[in-house]
Amino acid sequence: MDVLARFPRVWCPTCNKTQPMIFDVMKANDKNERDAADIVCNECKSVIATLHGPSAHRAGVRTGRGRESTGNGGPGIRPSE
């Protein structure tokens, strides 16, 4: 795997040339459910690309509310308390 320092420049279609880039990372929060990063031209500040990380609310991840394991690998209904 290469490191970001090896590729410090990006082709900017707005400037129409290769420019230094900014790697702007945004963490997931209440408005964004996943981490993301923008690759931005350092000269004109145009966003060249946006990279998205895996969702924090992935399918198959259970919060544990209202269900418990039946012991056979599947979910079951929690008995009344």
N, CA, C and O atoms as CSV, one atom per row, in Angstrom:
chain,resi,resn,atom,element,x,y,z
A,1,MET,N,N,0.848,-1.176,0.000
A,1,MET,CA,C,0.000,0.000,0.000
A,1,MET,C,C,0.897,1.244,0.000
A,1,MET,O,O,1.888,1.311,0.726
A,2,ASP,N,N,0.531,2.209,-0.817
A,2,ASP,CA,C,1.298,3.449,-0.891
A,2,ASP,C,C,0.839,4.432,0.174
A,2,ASP,O,O,-0.272,4.332,0.694
A,3,VAL,N,N,1.705,5.377,0.490
A,3,VAL,CA,C,1.371,6.399,1.464
A,3,VAL,C,C,1.019,7.700,0.757
A,3,VAL,O,O,1.425,7.925,-0.383
A,4,LEU,N,N,0.272,8.543,1.430
A,4,LEU,CA,C,-0.180,9.808,0.863
A,4,LEU,C,C,0.991,10.706,0.461
A,4,LEU,O,O,0.879,11.459,-0.506
A,5,ALA,N,N,2.112,10.641,1.185
A,5,ALA,CA,C,3.273,11.482,0.888
A,5,ALA,C,C,3.870,11.174,-0.489
A,5,ALA,O,O,4.515,12.031,-1.093
A,6,ARG,N,N,3.658,9.974,-0.973
A,6,ARG,CA,C,4.182,9.602,-2.287
A,6,ARG,C,C,3.380,10.238,-3.424
A,6,ARG,O,O,3.895,10.385,-4.533
A,7,PHE,N,N,2.135,10.612,-3.164
A,7,PHE,CA,C,1.261,11.202,-4.171
A,7,PHE,C,C,0.727,12.550,-3.679
A,7,PHE,O,O,-0.457,12.652,-3.358
A,8,PRO,N,N,1.572,13.590,-3.613
A,8,PRO,CA,C,1.152,14.867,-3.037
A,8,PRO,C,C,0.392,15.783,-3.999
A,8,PRO,O,O,-0.083,16.846,-3.599
A,9,ARG,N,N,0.276,15.373,-5.262
A,9,ARG,CA,C,-0.365,16.237,-6.256
A,9,ARG,C,C,-1.580,15.555,-6.872
A,9,ARG,O,O,-1.708,14.332,-6.825
A,10,VAL,N,N,-2.465,16.355,-7.448
A,10,VAL,CA,C,-3.683,15.853,-8.069
A,10,VAL,C,C,-3.956,16.665,-9.341
A,10,VAL,O,O,-3.624,17.848,-9.408
A,11,TRP,N,N,-4.559,16.027,-10.343
A,11,TRP,CA,C,-4.958,16.751,-11.546
A,11,TRP,C,C,-6.229,17.522,-11.235
A,11,TRP,O,O,-7.227,16.943,-10.807
A,12,CYS,N,N,-6.189,18.828,-11.450
A,12,CYS,CA,C,-7.347,19.682,-11.189
A,12,CYS,C,C,-7.969,20.092,-12.528
A,12,CYS,O,O,-7.333,20.804,-13.306
A,13,PRO,N,N,-9.198,19.658,-12.807
A,13,PRO,CA,C,-9.842,20.042,-14.065
A,13,PRO,C,C,-10.211,21.529,-14.118
A,13,PRO,O,O,-10.371,22.078,-15.208
A,14,THR,N,N,-10.348,22.180,-12.978
A,14,THR,CA,C,-10.643,23.615,-12.944
A,14,THR,C,C,-9.409,24.425,-13.337
A,14,THR,O,O,-9.491,25.332,-14.165
A,15,CYS,N,N,-8.262,24.089,-12.737
A,15,CYS,CA,C,-7.001,24.768,-13.059
A,15,CYS,C,C,-6.397,24.257,-14.363
A,15,CYS,O,O,-5.578,24.933,-14.985
A,16,ASN,N,N,-6.810,23.057,-14.772
A,16,ASN,CA,C,-6.317,22.386,-15.969
A,16,ASN,C,C,-4.818,22.072,-15.892
A,16,ASN,O,O,-4.099,22.158,-16.887
A,17,LYS,N,N,-4.361,21.703,-14.673
A,17,LYS,CA,C,-2.979,21.280,-14.479
A,17,LYS,C,C,-2.844,20.522,-13.154
A,17,LYS,O,O,-3.771,20.480,-12.345
A,18,THR,N,N,-1.682,19.935,-12.960
A,18,THR,CA,C,-1.406,19.202,-11.725
A,18,THR,C,C,-1.084,20.198,-10.621
A,18,THR,O,O,-0.251,21.088,-10.795
A,19,GLN,N,N,-1.756,20.038,-9.476
A,19,GLN,CA,C,-1.606,20.966,-8.353
A,19,GLN,C,C,-1.369,20.195,-7.054
A,19,GLN,O,O,-1.719,19.019,-6.953
A,20,PRO,N,N,-0.769,20.867,-6.051
A,20,PRO,CA,C,-0.704,20.248,-4.720
A,20,PRO,C,C,-2.123,20.026,-4.193
A,20,PRO,O,O,-3.037,20.780,-4.528
A,21,MET,N,N,-2.304,19.006,-3.381
A,21,MET,CA,C,-3.647,18.715,-2.884
A,21,MET,C,C,-3.746,18.821,-1.370
A,21,MET,O,O,-2.747,18.784,-0.652
A,22,ILE,N,N,-4.970,18.952,-0.915
A,22,ILE,CA,C,-5.322,18.928,0.510
A,22,ILE,C,C,-6.196,17.696,0.701
A,22,ILE,O,O,-7.111,17.452,-0.086
A,23,PHE,N,N,-5.919,16.930,1.731
A,23,PHE,CA,C,-6.725,15.753,2.071
A,23,PHE,C,C,-7.533,16.118,3.302
A,23,PHE,O,O,-7.007,16.070,4.414
A,24,ASP,N,N,-8.797,16.482,3.132
A,24,ASP,CA,C,-9.660,16.995,4.198
A,24,ASP,C,C,-10.552,15.868,4.726
A,24,ASP,O,O,-11.499,15.464,4.050
A,25,VAL,N,N,-10.258,15.355,5.932
A,25,VAL,CA,C,-10.993,14.237,6.519
A,25,VAL,C,C,-12.125,14.754,7.398
A,25,VAL,O,O,-11.929,15.658,8.210
A,26,MET,N,N,-13.321,14.170,7.228
A,26,MET,CA,C,-14.497,14.528,8.029
A,26,MET,C,C,-15.004,13.274,8.730
A,26,MET,O,O,-15.323,12.282,8.075
A,27,LYS,N,N,-15.078,13.312,10.037
A,27,LYS,CA,C,-15.540,12.171,10.824
A,27,LYS,C,C,-17.060,12.083,10.802
A,27,LYS,O,O,-17.744,13.090,10.616
A,28,ALA,N,N,-17.583,10.880,10.990
A,28,ALA,CA,C,-19.026,10.677,11.074
A,28,ALA,C,C,-19.570,11.416,12.286
A,28,ALA,O,O,-18.900,11.527,13.312
A,29,ASN,N,N,-20.789,11.918,12.156
A,29,ASN,CA,C,-21.446,12.626,13.258
A,29,ASN,C,C,-22.955,12.466,13.131
A,29,ASN,O,O,-23.420,11.555,12.447
A,30,ASP,N,N,-23.730,13.341,13.779
A,30,ASP,CA,C,-25.190,13.241,13.733
A,30,ASP,C,C,-25.743,13.443,12.318
A,30,ASP,O,O,-26.766,12.853,11.969
A,31,LYS,N,N,-25.091,14.255,11.513
A,31,LYS,CA,C,-25.569,14.536,10.156
A,31,LYS,C,C,-25.033,13.549,9.124
A,31,LYS,O,O,-25.727,13.227,8.159
A,32,ASN,N,N,-23.799,13.061,9.316
A,32,ASN,CA,C,-23.164,12.142,8.366
A,32,ASN,C,C,-22.961,10.802,9.036
A,32,ASN,O,O,-22.313,10.718,10.080
A,33,GLU,N,N,-23.510,9.749,8.446
A,33,GLU,CA,C,-23.420,8.433,9.072
A,33,GLU,C,C,-22.108,7.715,8.799
A,33,GLU,O,O,-21.874,6.643,9.357
A,34,ARG,N,N,-21.244,8.274,7.956
A,34,ARG,CA,C,-19.972,7.621,7.648
A,34,ARG,C,C,-18.842,8.637,7.570
A,34,ARG,O,O,-19.061,9.816,7.293
A,35,ASP,N,N,-17.629,8.154,7.819
A,35,ASP,CA,C,-16.446,8.997,7.640
A,35,ASP,C,C,-16.276,9.285,6.152
A,35,ASP,O,O,-16.630,8.459,5.310
A,36,ALA,N,N,-15.738,10.448,5.834
A,36,ALA,CA,C,-15.495,10.820,4.441
A,36,ALA,C,C,-14.229,11.665,4.376
A,36,ALA,O,O,-13.775,12.203,5.386
A,37,ALA,N,N,-13.674,11.775,3.187
A,37,ALA,CA,C,-12.497,12.622,2.976
A,37,ALA,C,C,-12.607,13.260,1.596
A,37,ALA,O,O,-12.923,12.588,0.614
A,38,ASP,N,N,-12.345,14.556,1.532
A,38,ASP,CA,C,-12.318,15.275,0.263
A,38,ASP,C,C,-10.878,15.426,-0.190
A,38,ASP,O,O,-9.993,15.705,0.619
A,39,ILE,N,N,-10.645,15.243,-1.477
A,39,ILE,CA,C,-9.370,15.584,-2.091
A,39,ILE,C,C,-9.604,16.935,-2.756
A,39,ILE,O,O,-10.413,17.049,-3.677
A,40,VAL,N,N,-8.894,17.960,-2.285
A,40,VAL,CA,C,-9.142,19.345,-2.687
A,40,VAL,C,C,-7.894,19.925,-3.340
A,40,VAL,O,O,-6.776,19.675,-2.888
A,41,CYS,N,N,-8.087,20.701,-4.408
A,41,CYS,CA,C,-6.984,21.413,-5.047
A,41,CYS,C,C,-6.516,22.522,-4.112
A,41,CYS,O,O,-7.327,23.310,-3.625
A,42,ASN,N,N,-5.221,22.585,-3.863
A,42,ASN,CA,C,-4.667,23.586,-2.960
A,42,ASN,C,C,-4.706,25.001,-3.557
A,42,ASN,O,O,-4.702,25.983,-2.814
A,43,GLU,N,N,-4.742,25.108,-4.876
A,43,GLU,CA,C,-4.759,26.420,-5.537
A,43,GLU,C,C,-6.150,27.043,-5.568
A,43,GLU,O,O,-6.358,28.135,-5.039
A,44,CYS,N,N,-7.105,26.344,-6.191
A,44,CYS,CA,C,-8.435,26.936,-6.389
A,44,CYS,C,C,-9.472,26.426,-5.393
A,44,CYS,O,O,-10.605,26.907,-5.379
A,45,LYS,N,N,-9.093,25.456,-4.559
A,45,LYS,CA,C,-9.942,24.869,-3.518
A,45,LYS,C,C,-11.134,24.089,-4.070
A,45,LYS,O,O,-12.119,23.893,-3.357
A,46,SER,N,N,-11.065,23.638,-5.327
A,46,SER,CA,C,-12.108,22.782,-5.897
A,46,SER,C,C,-12.004,21.385,-5.303
A,46,SER,O,O,-10.904,20.878,-5.084
A,47,VAL,N,N,-13.154,20.761,-5.043
A,47,VAL,CA,C,-13.171,19.380,-4.573
A,47,VAL,C,C,-13.011,18.485,-5.796
A,47,VAL,O,O,-13.840,18.507,-6.706
A,48,ILE,N,N,-11.944,17.703,-5.809
A,48,ILE,CA,C,-11.648,16.815,-6.929
A,48,ILE,C,C,-12.419,15.509,-6.777
A,48,ILE,O,O,-12.993,15.008,-7.744
A,49,ALA,N,N,-12.433,14.961,-5.571
A,49,ALA,CA,C,-13.123,13.702,-5.299
A,49,ALA,C,C,-13.478,13.634,-3.823
A,49,ALA,O,O,-12.848,14.287,-2.992
A,50,THR,N,N,-14.491,12.837,-3.506
A,50,THR,CA,C,-14.870,12.573,-2.122
A,50,THR,C,C,-14.814,11.069,-1.902
A,50,THR,O,O,-15.410,10.300,-2.657
A,51,LEU,N,N,-14.098,10.657,-0.871
A,51,LEU,CA,C,-13.982,9.245,-0.516
A,51,LEU,C,C,-14.886,8.980,0.679
A,51,LEU,O,O,-14.946,9.790,1.604
A,52,HIS,N,N,-15.593,7.844,0.666
A,52,HIS,CA,C,-16.515,7.506,1.744
A,52,HIS,C,C,-16.082,6.221,2.425
A,52,HIS,O,O,-15.745,5.239,1.763
A,53,GLY,N,N,-16.094,6.234,3.766
A,53,GLY,CA,C,-15.770,5.043,4.540
A,53,GLY,C,C,-17.010,4.208,4.769
A,53,GLY,O,O,-18.104,4.607,4.369
A,54,PRO,N,N,-16.863,3.053,5.405
A,54,PRO,CA,C,-18.024,2.205,5.678
A,54,PRO,C,C,-18.997,2.881,6.632
A,54,PRO,O,O,-18.601,3.690,7.472
A,55,SER,N,N,-20.258,2.547,6.495
A,55,SER,CA,C,-21.304,3.137,7.321
A,55,SER,C,C,-21.157,2.713,8.770
A,55,SER,O,O,-20.800,1.570,9.055
A,56,ALA,N,N,-21.428,3.619,9.673
A,56,ALA,CA,C,-21.393,3.299,11.098
A,56,ALA,C,C,-22.596,2.455,11.490
A,56,ALA,O,O,-22.569,1.768,12.511
A,57,HIS,N,N,-23.653,2.503,10.682
A,57,HIS,CA,C,-24.885,1.743,10.935
A,57,HIS,C,C,-25.005,0.635,9.890
A,57,HIS,O,O,-25.951,0.614,9.101
A,58,ARG,N,N,-24.033,-0.291,9.891
A,58,ARG,CA,C,-24.012,-1.367,8.905
A,58,ARG,C,C,-25.179,-2.311,9.101
A,58,ARG,O,O,-25.644,-2.515,10.222
A,59,ALA,N,N,-25.644,-2.878,8.020
A,59,ALA,CA,C,-26.689,-3.892,8.089
A,59,ALA,C,C,-26.139,-5.107,8.828
A,59,ALA,O,O,-24.989,-5.498,8.631
A,60,GLY,N,N,-26.955,-5.685,9.662
A,60,GLY,CA,C,-26.532,-6.868,10.389
A,60,GLY,C,C,-25.966,-6.579,11.774
A,60,GLY,O,O,-25.748,-7.509,12.550
A,61,VAL,N,N,-25.728,-5.339,12.095
A,61,VAL,CA,C,-25.231,-4.979,13.416
A,61,VAL,C,C,-26.434,-4.661,14.287
A,61,VAL,O,O,-27.204,-3.749,13.986
A,62,ARG,N,N,-26.590,-5.398,15.343
A,62,ARG,CA,C,-27.764,-5.229,16.205
A,62,ARG,C,C,-27.399,-4.422,17.445
A,62,ARG,O,O,-26.287,-4.519,17.963
A,63,THR,N,N,-28.349,-3.631,17.907
A,63,THR,CA,C,-28.117,-2.818,19.088
A,63,THR,C,C,-28.480,-3.546,20.367
A,63,THR,O,O,-28.148,-3.080,21.457
A,64,GLY,N,N,-29.167,-4.701,20.251
A,64,GLY,CA,C,-29.514,-5.470,21.442
A,64,GLY,C,C,-30.860,-5.099,22.039
A,64,GLY,O,O,-31.239,-5.658,23.069
A,65,ARG,N,N,-31.586,-4.188,21.440
A,65,ARG,CA,C,-32.885,-3.799,21.988
A,65,ARG,C,C,-33.979,-4.748,21.507
A,65,ARG,O,O,-34.226,-4.845,20.305
A,66,GLY,N,N,-34.640,-5.454,22.436
A,66,GLY,CA,C,-35.794,-6.263,22.106
A,66,GLY,C,C,-35.489,-7.645,21.564
A,66,GLY,O,O,-36.419,-8.388,21.253
A,67,ARG,N,N,-34.237,-8.017,21.439
A,67,ARG,CA,C,-33.899,-9.341,20.903
A,67,ARG,C,C,-32.729,-9.923,21.685
A,67,ARG,O,O,-31.906,-9.203,22.251
A,68,GLU,N,N,-32.684,-11.250,21.696
A,68,GLU,CA,C,-31.540,-11.934,22.276
A,68,GLU,C,C,-31.295,-13.199,21.473
A,68,GLU,O,O,-32.181,-13.648,20.747
A,69,SER,N,N,-30.130,-13.771,21.589
A,69,SER,CA,C,-29.789,-14.966,20.845
A,69,SER,C,C,-30.538,-16.160,21.403
A,69,SER,O,O,-30.718,-16.282,22.615
A,70,THR,N,N,-30.981,-17.054,20.499
A,70,THR,CA,C,-31.649,-18.279,20.936
A,70,THR,C,C,-30.654,-19.409,21.122
A,70,THR,O,O,-31.026,-20.514,21.517
A,71,GLY,N,N,-29.374,-19.129,20.835
A,71,GLY,CA,C,-28.353,-20.148,20.983
A,71,GLY,C,C,-28.092,-20.913,19.705
A,71,GLY,O,O,-27.118,-21.661,19.622
A,72,ASN,N,N,-28.947,-20.742,18.699
A,72,ASN,CA,C,-28.757,-21.451,17.434
A,72,ASN,C,C,-28.254,-20.502,16.335
A,72,ASN,O,O,-28.355,-20.829,15.153
A,73,GLY,N,N,-27.730,-19.368,16.697
A,73,GLY,CA,C,-27.189,-18.430,15.728
A,73,GLY,C,C,-28.177,-17.392,15.234
A,73,GLY,O,O,-27.783,-16.434,14.567
A,74,GLY,N,N,-29.445,-17.561,15.546
A,74,GLY,CA,C,-30.448,-16.618,15.065
A,74,GLY,C,C,-31.008,-15.789,16.207
A,74,GLY,O,O,-30.858,-16.156,17.373
A,75,PRO,N,N,-31.656,-14.668,15.881
A,75,PRO,CA,C,-32.259,-13.859,16.936
A,75,PRO,C,C,-33.541,-14.495,17.445
A,75,PRO,O,O,-34.204,-15.239,16.723
A,76,GLY,N,N,-33.877,-14.210,18.651
A,76,GLY,CA,C,-35.127,-14.676,19.236
A,76,GLY,C,C,-35.818,-13.538,19.937
A,76,GLY,O,O,-35.220,-12.482,20.145
A,77,ILE,N,N,-37.052,-13.727,20.302
A,77,ILE,CA,C,-37.802,-12.690,21.024
A,77,ILE,C,C,-37.444,-12.799,22.503
A,77,ILE,O,O,-37.482,-13.885,23.081
A,78,ARG,N,N,-37.098,-11.676,23.104
A,78,ARG,CA,C,-36.742,-11.647,24.518
A,78,ARG,C,C,-37.993,-11.954,25.348
A,78,ARG,O,O,-39.050,-11.372,25.101
A,79,PRO,N,N,-37.889,-12.851,26.318
A,79,PRO,CA,C,-39.055,-13.152,27.157
A,79,PRO,C,C,-39.479,-11.936,27.970
A,79,PRO,O,O,-38.660,-11.077,28.297
A,80,SER,N,N,-40.750,-11.873,28.287
A,80,SER,CA,C,-41.276,-10.762,29.078
A,80,SER,C,C,-40.645,-10.766,30.456
A,80,SER,O,O,-40.403,-11.824,31.037
A,81,GLU,N,N,-40.382,-9.577,30.975
A,81,GLU,CA,C,-39.758,-9.468,32.290
A,81,GLU,C,C,-40.771,-9.096,33.328
A,81,GLU,O,O,-40.429,-8.958,34.503
